[in-house]
């Protein structure tokens, strides 16, 4: 049962690729969309106006980090995440599960949920499907995610099945609890009455597990559906295959979100397989490490070859960084350890991602997505290092 | 002998305070002016557009840092500092002396100049009055400074005299050498034909030494004059006294620059004593340490009292940070160690400084500077901690 303010409309199709609009309480989002990651209430090294300038329309916040600091109750008392961080546009929060599962020895998983110790102060916390709903309701993003079990890459079928079936049981609990929150049947301070909840498909690399997970998650019923458990180390062609098999098993009238992916060519390939929403830390993390993305591939800006290179990072790029700065200057700032390097590099990389999404959307509208896709791959290589 | 493109006009006077315009090859600067410090070719944590947004019209670059990395010859081959860093407006470079003298055991001073070892790689460098001219000619800022001997605070009169007389001899050498550079009588690649050169008055806290230094520096003749050797640890009333005694000894038709000062009330007090130009790292350094400046005094944003404070840092402030962010959010970002905190805090502090200068200029224009000055001190206290 979609909430009043949330919805999704497919406006154009081109093969399996979809061009659509996500309607949220904080405005519409043109899809396919890439969401920059604002882990702790800020996309690292950027201000909200930098984000608007690069064309971000929807961003992601991390529930685990915000729950620990400053705390979701504090955020709720501030009126929710949008008001707290000064970002009036759409947002999505993850469930916190991915970070909690990454804690290794610091967490214990049971049917009830996950008990973990904070990476900040070692204090004990519990994350259950119900708590994940409540924390996200207090944060008040436009899309909340169910708590899922995120197994590592390379597990066998039995382990993948166990994680998948537990995710289904957690999804049912999460869905039941969100209905209680929506009915004001809890003590928590929900800050976004129009918040949607997305289910997550698990099942590792096993087609029949993915199929079962998709069917039973859809049976529970959510405003949108995510494909989880990918981009965790599996080969890229396996990831593409799982997306190709799973996306068509999800309802045509609901948004499909591929979590945590990926490189620019992954975005193109997964749009081709029917994905509408993406997020990934790569553009900003790489930026802080001096790795810039261009039409042709990657550029390590600290390379001595750029010391006297007066060209912009990408001559075809219209971002602020490329309009203002040479490779020589960006290299100098990076080598000198200036914080401004992280800002300028992040602006460029995010602009590249978001511009790629703009071009994808345009190609689908014009029915020329397949031509765009081939042209993109001819120009861009994930392994190429730009000279 | 001023160069063609450089000049200074006093447009209004109010007591000893002057309202003027500095004409430079990269445009006019309204004075009194505060110059944010872009140590290594960037004002830390900010982009050029952030600087324009806060109202910066002229910024400072550090010759010592830029000479070591990326190197002034490299910058000259890029067309000079303005083009290299993407800042098309006026700039000033210091001589590098202040940083070199701060190296302590890593430097040796003689009449020829200073031999020092780089803080980056230990390599030996020499900074002479002539080299300081050449390095700055290659960087190509609109104002270059002579190399002066910067003695520490608290020295006796003999030591102050020695540093002052050596500064005079170095000033004469620097002036002679800049004439050779302007006549294209050197091998270096000067990137700004309209670059001005400022002399520096030394003499510690001793009135007769300051008077002698001022008279003999003016005798050599420069496009502008700086007061150096202050804000190095002396009491603030001593600093004000030295400025009050020295400024009138400098030519009325040349800009007067007080180096490395200070807190906002210092700017007001030194404008009252006839200063036209200021620079200081305090607003940006304090910002990175979480110390924000407001109309009323200082605010340590990490203070737990701000955790749930939804007000902006300063309700009367029109900066981007105050228009967008609450104290609660800024505290969260600072405590979480987000780089965005440094950016947002720097925007606020620089805006506060630059807005103070705007108000100073307006007050002088309207002949109401003394009223402004009293109102400023009634509101702002350098020791007050905002609750």
Interface residues (C-beta under 8 A of the other chain):
Chain A: X40 X41 X42 X43 X44 X45 X46 X47 X48 X49 X65 X69 X70 X74 X77 X78 X84 X85 X86 X307 X308 X310 X320 X324 X325 X326 X328 X329 X332 X333 X335 X336 X338 X339 X340 X342 X343 X344 X347
Chain B: X40 X41 X42 X43 X44 X45 X46 X47 X48 X49 X65 X69 X70 X74 X77 X78 X84 X85 X86 X307 X308 X310 X320 X324 X325 X326 X328 X329 X331 X332 X333 X335 X336 X338 X339 X340 X342 X343 X344 X347
